[in-house]
């Protein structure tokens, strides 16, 4: 089943973040079995040429590639989709108009306003009609809910046709409430609950990014009702495994 179908059926999917530009990282993470992988252009140094190369690797592994954008700009959306991305994760969606703008940038007329180009996604010009059909059946648009202003408009945002899922950006959300990083503050937790309730009303899959690679925390989020979950990111997984293993090795060595 394709990712878009899984989202429509509200199945639990678990993905992760790629911030390092080496294709081996993408290949390892895709082979591990993530349901999708986000290529982070917002908070990493990934360039578009690197993103396209990584998308090619993920395509070969059958893993959907979602590109986290730097902004809700149609030019960037058009370019990453032309590179072959399965979809986009759009930051700072605060209104239904913001959500509609993202949808318009992904889809061609008459559904949207995307300009037509002949790049990798379109088979370099050989399969544009096939790509148009693929786009309608498979493209995924994820709205990032990461500002308090979005909460007042959350029902309108999630009702926009073409928004397939949402994900909460907890750090930016807490920052917009003047509580940066205070993720467990009752006010922040209340807003997260309100967003999740809106997702349930709209029957839109949603989740949150579990930054530290902790399976117990991930399970807590699943138990809470989230079904579109980001599990850590390449650099945190690498750092955590290296540190924990070395600590264990040193501890055992000292016990001898």
Rosetta blueprint (number, residue, H / E / L):
1 X L
2 X L
3 X H
4 X H
5 X H
6 X H
7 X H
8 X H
9 X L
10 X L
11 X L
12 X L
13 X E
14 X E
15 X E
16 X E
17 X E
18 X E
19 X L
20 X L
21 X L
22 X L
23 X H
24 X H
25 X H
26 X H
27 X H
28 X H
29 X H
30 X H
31 X H
32 X H
33 X L
34 X L
35 X L
36 X E
37 X E
38 X E
39 X E
40 X E
41 X L
42 X L
43 X L
44 X L
45 X L
46 X L
47 X L
48 X H
49 X H
50 X H
51 X H
52 X H
53 X H
54 X H
55 X H
56 X H
57 X H
58 X H
59 X H
60 X H
61 X H
62 X L
63 X L
64 X E
65 X E
66 X E
67 X E
68 X E
69 X L
70 X L
71 X L
72 X L
73 X L
74 X H
75 X H
76 X H
77 X H
78 X H
79 X H
80 X H
81 X H
82 X H
83 X L
84 X L
85 X L
86 X L
87 X E
88 X E
89 X E
90 X E
91 X L
92 X L
93 X L
94 X L
95 X L
96 X H
97 X H
98 X H
99 X H
100 X H
101 X H
102 X H
103 X H
104 X H
105 X H
106 X H
107 X L
108 X L
109 X L
110 X L
111 X L
112 X L
113 X L
114 X L
115 X L
116 X L
117 X L
118 X L
119 X L
120 X L
121 X L
122 X L
123 X H
124 X H
125 X H
126 X L
127 X L
128 X H
129 X H
130 X H
131 X H
132 X H
133 X H
134 X H
135 X H
136 X H
137 X H
138 X H
139 X L
140 X E
141 X E
142 X E
143 X E
144 X E
145 X E
146 X L
147 X L
148 X H
149 X H
150 X H
151 X H
152 X H
153 X L
154 X H
155 X H
156 X H
157 X H
158 X H
159 X L
160 X L
161 X L
162 X L
163 X L
164 X L
165 X E
166 X E
167 X E
168 X E
169 X L
170 X H
171 X H
172 X H
173 X H
174 X H
175 X H
176 X H
177 X L
178 X L
179 X L
180 X L
181 X L
182 X L
183 X L
184 X L
185 X L
186 X H
187 X H
188 X H
189 X H
190 X H
191 X H
192 X H
193 X H
194 X H
195 X H
196 X H
197 X H
198 X H
199 X H
200 X H
201 X H
202 X H
203 X L
204 X L
205 X E
206 X E
207 X E
208 X E
209 X E
210 X E
211 X L
212 X L
213 X L
214 X L
215 X H
216 X H
217 X H
218 X H
219 X H
220 X H
221 X H
222 X H
223 X H
224 X H
225 X L
226 X L
227 X L
228 X E
229 X E
230 X E
231 X E
232 X E
233 X E
234 X H
235 X H
236 X H
237 X H
238 X H
239 X H
240 X H
241 X H
242 X H
243 X H
244 X H
245 X H
246 X H
247 X H
248 X H
249 X H
250 X H
251 X H
252 X H
253 X H
254 X H
255 X H
256 X L
